[in-house]
């Protein structure tokens, strides 16, 4: 049994893991960089240890992290997402040092970290994949020829990365070389390897992903699908579970294929298989994430299953405690990523001090957040500060609840994308559940991101009243009702 876990991460995912540990009566240990000393998650962990030096490298120094885990008598390490979460070297290093890595086996992390190898593996187990190259390409002239054979549009993808980095869509042959160079240079910068492959690009498909949980005894279940189609530059903005418009027959086939693939590959722990679904409801594997996803709360909301706790228990040797037919799904959940970024300035990151913070609440509203009044958002990390998660029994009710929750969510001091989310939940296509990966590209030019809604006007009014009362008290005047 795991008794003490070191969390090799920061921010809201670190806080999420700490909460799971507390419910399982497991001690939690946080490591932190110098700039994270005021992080709310540090106040919640049982123990904290600093890692000095570069703010980013601090969370990537796995030798130091494992050393601290051993000194603190930890049984296991949870990597969260990002940083070391998909590093097979880290997972293997933990194993060699007698520390349980809370996630899949290192060989599966390595397999699915290689876009081409994973595509070949999934094809072998019967999963449809997009037409494209099976090997990395470093010859641009050869890449152009292959693209012409596949047929434009095509997409250039980094072979050893994800998250939308090192990706470019090419619609015409004349633009290929320029975009190929941009994609491979970006891949080198972010992943240290510029290898890329070329595959057929589907114009405005839906991005559907399936949550999988598997144990070491060969048991595999799915926890339904999430629709992650609302994206900007391949970065997810809003996620929905289940997909409001996915055909039921397609849904069943994606579930069946996903479970079969993970069983045949001997996968363990949690993972998310991502697909593109075209207008004919044909689906194609694009990648697998061998870690907990940012958007896992919406799956927890509709299934009632704590994914982070299950990760910990399975890593400790536990087996799945339920059959597929025992898992039921209720309602709809929506996750809004609240980022400190300025939509009016090309979504540039907006680090700085939060001067006012009025969070949402009420029935069906969950906040996974590190934000509070007075917290300074550092410039070194991802700009996400809060995940606003909505649940309701029906889709229309979920949209209405989301609108209410977003109108009551005030963050000042830093630019943020709450105004964008308020526009989306009022958009007719979103209300009808009709969106694909081209949704934001089409809608953004028509959204008004300057508008202050009624709730914020009301907040400003209350500020004026508070200042008036303070002035009256200061001047020793009488307040008449």
NORLINTA-V772941 format. One record per helix or strand of 3 or more residues. SS is the DSSP state (~ for helix, > for strand). FROM is the first residue (numbers start at 1). LEN is the number of residues. If there is no record, write none. Layout:
# NORLINTA-V772941
ss = [SS/SS]
from = [FROM/FROM]
len = [LEN/LEN]
This chain:
# NORLINTA-V772941
ss = [>/~/>/~/~/>/~/~/>/~/~/~/~/>/>/~/>/>/>/>/~/>/>/~/~/~/>/~/>/>/>/~/>/~/~/~/~]
from = [4/11/27/34/40/47/57/62/76/88/106/115/140/154/168/173/196/206/220/235/248/269/283/296/307/324/332/343/356/365/384/395/410/418/428/439/454]
len = [4/13/6/3/5/4/3/10/3/9/8/10/11/5/3/19/5/9/13/7/17/9/7/8/9/3/8/3/3/5/9/13/3/7/4/8/21]
